[in-house]
Amino acid sequence: MTDSIRVAYLGPPGTYSQSAALQHFGEQVDLLPCTTIDDAFAEVVKGNATHAIVPVENSTEGVVNNTQDCLIDTSLCIAGEEIVVIEHQLLARDDTKPDAVQRIASHRQSLAQCRKWLQQHYPNAALLECASNAEAARLASLEAGTAAIAGATAAAIYELSVLAANIQDQDHNSTRFLVLATQAGKRTGRDKTSILVYTENRPGALFRVLEPFERLQVSLTKIDSRPAKKKAWEYVFFIDFEGHTDDPVVQTLFERLAGCTEEIKLLGSYPAYG
């Protein structure tokens, strides 16, 4: 990748978001660590970064609500996606023995992804939620008796020992990340499109949204709902499907959706992962 690319990600260094950025853009990319997912979006909007990479869903714990909320409000486009295999390690300082661990720190989703393992091996340990796995690793590097759930990258950065490896409850644990930019990607022939759909609050609204996909044989890959935040008990639907906005069938799809929805927000068309 060129030197002009700068990627904002959920930091500090050592997070899975950093791993996703390096996996997508290459080891030489310029990285900008951010304190929150909201900040990663904001850095691109302000022009301090050309791209952001943010987690949107985990195969075990589901969607990342913070990212979905940012997508509702953002002016950025989804320009790509990346999937990272998540292998959690229990990390601590060299002078912390496994039976001396009193506190275990990590991001909320990581704690949830290791729930059964923690109950079995550390039922009495206090669980501490952190803004990121890397922040948990930093804490563990400072405090004897504190361990962190994080990845191998964090272990190397914060000079921690691995007390237990691959402690996630599910063997096939992975997280999908979205690459955000000010402009969407060009058509590749193997693309996905993401949209937000606001519907009328009346019976059959979702059916009328889904019907054009069936009639046009456009393959849905994901659908989620989230409070629309415009009125109480109204929802917006996040929909991913195969195809690009430049495809004639997708253009026809949008024409038909316009007649059965209140509003459609195009989040972007981008190359499908893999």
N, C-alpha and C positions, 0 to 999 in steps of 0.2 A: 504494500500500500504506500501511498505517497506521504511525504512529511506534512502535507497540508491537512491531513485528517487528525482530528483530536476528538477523543471519545470520553464523554462523561459517564461515570458508572457509580454504583453504590459502593462506597469505600468503607473503611480505609483499605490500603493494599492487603491482598490476601483473601478477598471475598470470592465467591463463585461468580459474581458479576464481573470481576476482573478476569477470571478464567474464560468467561464467555466472550469478553471483548478481545482477548488475545487469540482465542480460537477462531473468531470471525474475521478479525482484521490483520492478524499476524503479530509476531513477537515485537516488532519494531515500532508499533503504533504509539502515538503520544496519548497518554491516559490522564484523565482529570478525575480524581476521586471526589465523591460528594457525600455529604452527611446523610441525605435522604433521597428517596426516589423522586420526590417533588423537585429537589434541587437539580437532579440530573436532567429532568425536562427543562428546567429554567435556564440552565447553562447553555443549552442549544438555542432557546428562544432569544437569549441575550447576545448570542454570537460568540460566546466564550468557548464553545465546542461545536464541531461540525455534526457530531452524532451523539446519541445517548444509547446505552444498552441497559434494559431494565427487565427484571423477572416478571412474567405475567401468569404463569401457572406451573404447578408441580404435579407430577404424576401420582403422588401419594396424597397431598393435602389440598389439591385443587387450586383455584384462582388466587392471585395476589390482589386483594381489593384495592390497595393503595394505587397500584398501576392502573387498574380499570377506572378509578375515579379521575386520575390524571388524564386518561385518554378521552374522557367525556369533555374536559375543559380545554385540552390542548389544541394548538394550531399546527402541531407537527404531524408528519406523515410516518407511517410504518414503512421502512425501506428494506427490511430484511428480518430474518428470524434465525435463532441459533438454539440448539438443544445441548445441554451439558449433563452428562451423567454425574449424579451426585453420590459421592462416597464419603460419608462422615467418619471422622476420626475423633476419639477422645484424647485431647491434648493437655499437657501440663508441664510445668518446669521439671528439670531433672531431679530436683530435690523433693518433689511431691510423689509419694508412692500411691499406688492405686487405692489402698485401704485408708489413705489419709485424705481423700477427696471429700470435702464438706459442701462445696458449692459447684454447680455446673452451669456455665453461662453459654448462651447462644442466641441466635435469632429465633423468634417465636415459631416460625415454620420448621426450623431444624429441630427444635425441641420436640415438636409434634411428630416429626418424621422418625424420631428415635424413642418414642413414648414407651413402647413395650420393653425395649432393651434397658432403658433407664429404670423402669419399675422393677425389672428382674435383678439388675446389678447394683443400682444405687437408689433403693426405695426411700432412704432417709436423707438424701442429699437435697439441699435447697436449690431450686431452679431459678436462674436469673435471666430474664429476657434482655437482649441487647439489640441495638439498631442493626447490627450485622454480625456475621460469624467472625470476621476479622477483628472487630472491636472486642468480642469475647476472648479471642486469642490474645489480644493485647493485655486485657485484664489478667488472664491466666499467667502471662509472663511476669506480672508484677506481684502476684499474690500466691504464696504457698497455700495449698489447700483448696485452690480454685482451679478447676479444669474447664476446658472449652470444647464445644463441639464445632469442628471446622474441618477444612480440607488440608491436603498435603501442602498446598502453596502457603497457607497461613502458618503451618508448622515450621516451614523453612524460614519464613520472614521473621517470625517471633522467637525462633530458636527453642521450640518446644519439643518434648518427647511424645511419642505416640503410646498412650496407655492401652488403647484398644482400637483396632482397625475395623472399618466397614460395619459400623454399629447401627446403620439405618434399618428400620423394620422390614422394608421391602427391598428385594434384591435388584429390581429394575426401577430404581428411583432416579428420576431425571427432572430437570427444570427447563422450561421453554422461556427463552428471552426474546424480546423484541428490539430491533434496531430502529431508532428514530432519527429522522432528519427533516430538513425543511422542504425537501422534495421527495416524491415517491420514485421507485425504481422503474426502469424501462421493462417492457415485455420481454420475457425469455422463452415462453412456450411451456414453461412448467412453473406456474405462478399460483399464488393465493391472494385473495382480497379480503379485507376486514372492513366491516361497516358497523355503525350504530343505528338502530332502528327505534324510533319512538312511535308507538301505536295508540289508537284510540282506546279509552278505558271502557270497552264494551265486549260482550260475549263474542267469541270467534275471531278476535283480533289477531291472535298469533297464528291461527289456521290460515287466515287470509294472507299473512306474510309468507308462510311456508309454501303455500300452494304454487306460486310461480316457479319456485325452485324445482318442484316435482314436475311440473308441466314442461319446463325447459331442460330437464335432466341436468341441472347444475348441482354438483355434489357438495353438500354441507360437510364441513369438517369440525365445526364447533358452534354451539349456541349457549349463551349464558344470559342471565338477567341480573340487573343491578338497579337499585332505586334511582329514579331519574333526577331527583332533587329539585324538581320544578313544583310538584304538588305532592301531598302526602299520598302514599300508596299507589303512585304511578311508577312504572318501570321502563327502563331502556334495555333493549336486547343487543348483546354483542354477538355478531355472526361472522364466522370465517367460512369461506367457500373456495373451491377450486376455480381458477380462471383469473384473467386480468381485465381491468376496465376497458382496455383497447379491443378485447374480444367482442365480436358482434353479438354473441349470445348473452354476454354480461351486460352489454348496452341495452338489449331488449329486456333483460331482467330488471334493470333499474327503471325502465319505462313502466313496467307492470307494477313494481313496488311503489312507485309514486302515487298510484291510484288507490292504494290500500294502507298507507301509512301517514302519520302526521309529519314526520321528518326523517330524513336519512342523512347520516354523516359518514362520508367516505373517510376511513382511516388510512387506507393505502392499499396498493397492489405491489407485490414484492415476490422475489424468488422463493419457492417453497424449500424448506430445509431438506438436505440429503441429496 
